[in-house]
C-alpha cells in the first residue's frame, strides 16, 4: 500500500471551478444606432465599428473578443463614408504579411464588388520602405535622405562580409553577432539611444565609429537594413513638411492592428501620420504584449492616451473562444491590475464546463505519459481530433522532448497532428484542448540561474502565461514538474509563481492516476482513507 500511495503522491491535480459572472457584458453600454456594418455584433463591437467618433479611438480587445472582425468592419464602414477624393484614403498597418493578407481577404469578402476604394493594407516595414522609395512634388524621397539612387533591401550576406572586413580593420575582438546587433540599431541621430557599454569591451568611440561607417556604407550602396526602414520614414516626415503634408492628405484614416506590439519608433510614425484632427483607430490588448525582446513597448498605450487627450476607449470584454472556467481563470491572472485599463472578460458562448486543471508530476517522463493518456481520453470521450490539441511551452528547447514522447507513446499520427508550439508562435491561434507544459520557476517566468527579474520583465512573463491560458477553448491543463531534463541536465524546480498566485480553489484537491482514479476522485473505499492518512502523516492535509 505504501508503494501505491507514494506513486499517487507524484501526481497532483487541482481543479479550478469558475466563479461565473452574470451576462451583463453589454448592458451598461448605451444603445447607439447600428447600421449595416454593426449587424450581428454585440453592443461594444458595434460601438467600435460605427458608434465611435471619427477622431482618436483605442479599442482594448480582450482575448477572443473578435478584434479582427471589428477592425475589418471599421475599414468597411470608413470606405462607405469616403465620398470624394479630398476625404483621403485609408491606411491599415499590422506586423506580419500573414496578418495583412488575412485582413485583406476578410475585407474583400465583406465588400465584394464594392471594393473600388480599397485601402492600403500592409506591415509597418513595407509601408516605410515604400515611402522611402516613393516621391513627392516631383522629387524622389530617397534623394532627400542622401541616397544616390533608389535603395534596395540590404543583403544579409553582403552585410556580414562588410562587417567582417571592418572588424578586422578596427581591430575589434567582439563576435560578429554582437557587432551585428550593435549596427542593427537605427542610425539616425533622433533615435540613437545614449551609448551603452560596448560589446566585447572595446571603447565606446570605436563602436560609434563602426556605426558611422555602416551608415555611410548603406548610403553609398543605396541599401536599407530592415531595422532602419521605420526610422528613415520618420526622418523623412520630420525633415520635409511637403512629404508630411502629402502623406497625410493621401491617408486620412489610420488604423493599427496589435497596437500593444508597437515599438517607440512605430508609435512615433503613427503620431506623425495622424492628421489634425486625427482619424486614428488603434486595436490592441495590453495583456497580450509579449514581444519586448524585439522592441515592443507596452507603455505605448499610456503614451498614446497622453498624446491624444480625449481619446475614446472602448473595451471588448466578451470572449467568444473559451469556456467560462477558462475565462474566469484568465481574469484572475490580472486581478490586481489598475482599473483604468483592466478588462473583465466573460464567456460569450458555451464550450463545455470542464474545470481548469493544475497538474503536478514528479518528472517530465511521468507527465508526458499522463498527458498522452489524457489526450486519448478526451479524444475518445469528446470526439476531439489530435489536431485540436496543443502542447504549449515557454521555451522552444522543450519541443523535441515532447515530440519524441508523442512518437514513442502515441504513435506517428499523434506526433504529426498534435500541435507543439511556443506561446509566442501560438499567439492569435486557438485549440480545443491546451496542455500548457513547463510551468516551473525558471522556465516561466524565464530566468537564467538565480537572476532576479526586473519588474517589467516579470510583467511580460506574466503576460506570456496569460496568452498561453487564453489559447484554450474547452480544456486547459496547467502542467509543472518537480524535476525534468533540460539542455541535457537534470533540473529541479518549484512550480511557477504564476500558479501559486492562482485564485482560491473550490473544493479539496484530488489525486488521480491509472485505474483507481475514479475511486480516489469519488472519495470512497479503503484506498482513499489510507491515502488521507498517509497525507496527514506527511503533513500535507
N, C-alpha and C positions, 0 to 999 in steps of 0.2 A: 504493500500500500504506500509506504513512504516513497518508493521509486516512482510510483504512479503520480503521487502528489507533486513531487519535485518536477516531473515532466510537465504537469499542468501549470506550475508556477512560472514557467518560461513565457507563457502566452497570456497577455493581459489585454482585454478588450473593454473599453468604456463606451457606453452609448450616450450620445448627446441627444436628448429629447427636446425638440424645438419648443420655444415659447412663441406661439403663433400670434402675430398681430392681427387685429381686425382689418377687414378690407376697406381701409379708408384712404387708399393711395391717391385718389383724385378728388375726394370730396371737398378738400379745402382749397382746391384750385378754382377760381371763379370761372363761370361759363364765359366762353368767348366764341364769336362766330366761327363756324367751321365750314370752309369751302371744300373744293374738290380735293385738295391735297391733304386735308386733315381727316378725310373719311377713313373709318376703321382704326383710328389711333385713339389712345387714351387722352385725357384732357391735357396733361402736361406735354405729351408729344405733339398734340395739335397746336398747343400754345407756342411751342418752339418753332413749328413749321410755318404757321400763318398768323398767330396772335402776337408774336413778339415784335418789338419795334424794329424798323429797318436800320437802326444805328448799331450800337455795340451790344452783342449778346454772347453770354457764356453759358453753354449747356453742360452741366455736370452730369454725365451719363453713367449711372452705376452699371456694374457688370450685368450683361444680359438684358439691358433695358431698351435695345433697339436703336442704338445711336446711328448706325449706318442708314437705316430706314429714314430716320429723322433728317439726316444730312442730305440724302439724295432728294427727299421730298422738298426740303427747303430750297434746293437748287431749282427744282422744277417750278416751285412757287415763284421764285425770283425771275425765272425766264418768262413766266406769264406776265410779270409786272413791267418788263422792259419793252417799251413801246417804240422808242426811237433811238437812233444810234448815239445821241448825246447822253442817254442814260448810262452808257458804259456797259461793259461786258462783265463776265463772271470768271473769277479765278478760284479754283479749289485746290488746296495743297494738302499733301499727305506725305508719308515717309517711304513707302516701298512701291515698286512698279506694280506688284500684285494688288495692293490696296487701291491704287489709282485705276487699274484695269477693272477691278470689281465695281468700283463706284461708277465708272463709265458704262459698264454693262447694265447695271441696275437702272441708271438714268435713261439709257436708250430704251429699256423695257417699259419705263414709265411714260416716256414722251412719244414713242413710236414715230410716226411720220411728222410729228410736230417739232422735231429737233432741229429746226432751221437755225436757231440762235444757240447752238451747242456751246457749252462753256469750255474754258481751258482747264484741264484736269491733269495734274502731274505731281511729281515729287518736288521738294524744295530745291534739290540739287539740279534737277532737269530744268526747272524754271529759271534758276540763277544762271545756268550755263547758256540757255537760250537768250537771256537778257544781255549777257556779256557779248555774245556773238551777233546780236542784233544791231539796229541802227536807229538814230533819232535825228530829225532835221537834216537829213542827207549826209550824216557823218557816222561812220561805224563806231559803235560803243567801245569795241576793243581798242581802237586807236586812242580813245580818251583815257584809257588805262595804261598806255605805254607799250602795247604790243605792236610788233612790226607788221603782222598780218593776222588774219582770223585764227584764233587759237584752237588747238585740239586738246583732247584729254591726254594728260601725261601718261606715257607708257611706263608701267612699273619696272620693267627690265632696264629701260634707259635711266630711270631714276636711281636704281640700285648701282648701275655701272658708274654713274656720275658721283654718287655718294662714296663708293669705294675709292675712287680717284682722289676726291677731296679729303677723305680721311687720311690717306697717305700723305698728301701734300701738307696738311696741317699738323701731322704727327699726333693724331688722336688715338687713344687707346680703347675708347668705349666700343662695345659691339655695334655692328651695323643696325641691329633692331632698335637700340636705344637712340642712335643718331637719327634713324628714320622717324621715330616718334617725335623727336625734337623738331625736325624740319617740317613735320606734317602739320604743325600748328599754323593757323592763318598768319600771314606775314605782314598784314597792314599795320601801321602804327596805332590805329584806333583800337584794334582788338588784341594786340600783343600783350599778354599779361606781364606783370612785374617779373623780372628774371628769377627763376627758381634755381636751386642748386643744380649745377650742370651734371649730366650723366658722365660716368667714368672718372670723375674727379678732376676734369680739365677746367681751366679758368673760364668763368662765365663769358668773358670777352671773346674767347676763341669760338664758343658756340654761337654767339651773336654774329660773329664774322661768317660762320658757316651758314647761318640763316640768311644773311645778306647775300652771300654768294649764290645760294639757292634761288633767292628772289630774282637776281639778275639772270640766272640760267633760265628760269621759266620765261622771263620777258624775251630773252634772246631767241629761245626756241619756240616762242609763241605756244606754250603749253600751259595747261591749267591742272593743278592737282585737285583730286576730289574734295579734299578738305578746304580748298581755297575758294570754291565756287560761290558759296553764300557770302563769304567775306568780300569778294570782288564785286558782287552785286550791290552790297551795302555801300562800298566806296563809290560806286558809280552813281547811285541815287543820292548820296550825301553831297558829292562834289559837283554835280551838274544839275542845276534846277530844271533845265529843259527836259532832261531824261526823266526826272521825277514827275514832272507835270504830265509828260506824255504817257507814262505807265499808269498813273492814277486815272487819267482820262480813259485809258483803254480798259482798265479793270476797276470798275466802280464798286463791285461787290466782292469781298474777300471772305472765303470760307476755309477753315483749317480743321482737319481731322486729327485725332490723337494729340490734342494740343499739349497734354501733360508731358509728351516726349520731346518738346522743342528745346533747343539749346538757347543760350543767351543771344547768339548771333541770329538764330532764326526768329526769336522774338523781336529783335531789332529790325529785321527785314519786314516783319508783319506791321510793326508800328510805322515804318516808312511808307509801306504800301497803302495803309488805311488813310483815306482822304479826310477832309474836314467839311461837313461832319462825316464820320466814318460809317461804312456799311460793313460791319465785321461780325462774323458768326463763327465762334470757336466751340468745338465739341471735344470733350476730354473727360478723363476720370483721374483725379489726383491720387486715388487709392491704387491705381494701376501704373504708377510711374516707376518703372523698373529698369530704365536704361541709363542710369547715371554713369556707367562705365564708358559710354560712348558720347558723353557730353550733355545728356538731357538734364534740364534744370527744373525740378518740381516747383521751385519758388516762382516760376514764371506765372503761375496762376495768380498769386498775390500781386506780382509785379504788374500784370496786365490790368487787374482791377484798380490798382493805384494810378495807372497811366490814363485810363479811360473812366473818369468819375461818372457815376450814374449807370455804369454798365449793368444791363439786366442779367440776373442769374436765374436760370431755370434748372431745377433738379429733376432728373428722371430716376425714379426710385422703384419702379415696378420691374422686377426681374422675371423675364419670361423663359429663362433657361432652367433654373434649378428648383428642387423641391423645397418645401417650407423649412425642413430641418437644415438643409444646406445653407439656405438664405439666412436663417437665424444664427447659425454658427459664423457665417461671414460677417454679419453685423457686429458680433461680439468682438471681432478682431480689432475694430476701431472704436470700441465703446467709449474710450477716453478722449476721442478727437474733439477739438473745438467745434462748437455748434455751427458756426457760420458756413463751413464747408463740409460738414458731416452729412452723409447720406444714410437714411434708414431704409434699406431695401426690404421689399416684401415680395412674396411669390405671386406671380400673375397667372400661373397655371398649375394644375395638379400633375405632378410627376411621381406619384407614389409617396409613401410615408416612411421609407427606410431611415432609421436614425443614422447620424454621422457616427462612425466607429473609430475610436482611437486605439490602435493596436500596438502592443509592445512585445518584442521577442528577444530571446537571449542572443541570437546571432543571425547573420544575413541568410544563411542556408535554411534555417528553420522558417524564417519569414517568407522566403521565396516559395518554399513548399506550401506553406499555408496560403499564400497569395494565389497560387495556381489552383489550389483546391477550392478557394472561394470563387475564383473566376469560373471554374467548372460548375459550381453550384448555381450561380446566378445565370449562367448560360442555359442550364437545363431547366431551372425553375421559372426564369423570367423570359426565356427565349432570346436573350441578347446574343448578337454575333461577336466573334472575337474582336472584330474591327471597331466595335462600340466601346471597347475597354481600353484604358490607357494607364501606363505606369509613368508617373511624372517624378522628376527629381531636380534638385538644385544644381548638381554638378554633372557634367557630361561624362565624367570618368566612371559613373555608375552604370552607364548604358550597356557596355559589353557584358558585365556581370549578369544583369537581368536578362539580356538576350540569350546568353548561354544557358541560364536556368530554364527559360521558356523552351528552348530547343530540347533540353535534356528531360524535362518533366512533363511538358505538354505537347511536344511534337512539332514538326515543321510548320503545320498550318497556323498554330497559335503564334509561333515565333515570327512568322511572316506578317500576321494580321494585327496582333495586339500592338498598339501604338506605344513606343518607348520614346520619351522626349524630355528635354529640359523644360522648365516652366517658361523660360524666355521664348523658346521656339513654339510653345503651345498657346501663347497669348493670342486671344481672338478666336480660339477654337473651343470646342465643347465635346464632351463624351458622356455616354450614359453612365459609365462607372469609372471612377478615378481612384487609383491606388497611389497615393502621394507618399513616396518612399524616401528614406534617408533623412527623416526628420529628427536629426540629432544635433546637439550643440556642437558647432564647429563646421557642420555641413549646411545647416540652415538654422540660425544665421551662419553664413560662411565666415570663418576667420582662420588665419594662419597661426598655428600653435596657440600660444597664450595671448595673442593680440587682443587689445581692448578696442572695441569698435567705437568710432566717433558716433555721436547721436544721429547724424544724417545717414551714416552707413547702416546703422541698426534700423532706422526707419525704413530705408529701402528694402532691407532684408525682410522686414515685416510685410511690406507691400508684395514682395515676391511670394510669401506664404499666402497672402490673400488671393493673388492671381491664381495660384495652384488650386486653392479651395474652390474658387468660383468657376473652374472649368467643368465641374461635375454637374450632371443633370439629375440623376436619380440615386446613385450610390457613391458614397465618399468614405474612403478608408485612409486614415492618417497613421502612417506606419513608421515606427522607430525600432532600433536595435540597440542593445546594450554593448554589443561587440560586433565588429564587421572587419573585413579585409578591404583596405583602401590603399590604392597605389602600391600593392604588394606587401603592406604592413598590416598587422592586426591592431585595430584601433578600438579603444573603449571610450564610451561617451555617454553622457546623460541625455535624456530626451530634450528636444528643442524647448527653450524657454517659451516659445510661442504656444506650445501645447500646454505647458504649465500655467500659462496665463489664460487658459480657456475658461469659459463661464462655469458656474456651478452645474454639477451633474444631477440629473433626476434619477432617483433610484440608486441602488448599490451596484458597484462594478460586478461583472460576471466574467467567469473564466471558462474558456471552451476550447477543446481540441479533440478531434477524432470522433469515434462512435459515441462517446459518453457526453458529448456536448449538450444534447437535449436534456439529459438528467441534471447536469450542472446548472444550465440556464433555468430550468424549472424549479430548482431548489428542492429536489426530492431524493430520498434514499440515503443509504449509509455513506456513499461516496461523498455526497455533499456535506454531511455532518462531519465526517472525518477531515474533509478539506478545510472547513471553517475552523476546526480545532487546530489543524496544522498552521493556518494563518495566524491564529491567536498566539500560538507558541512562538512564532517568528515575529510577533509584534506588529503584524500587518492588518489586524482587524480594525 
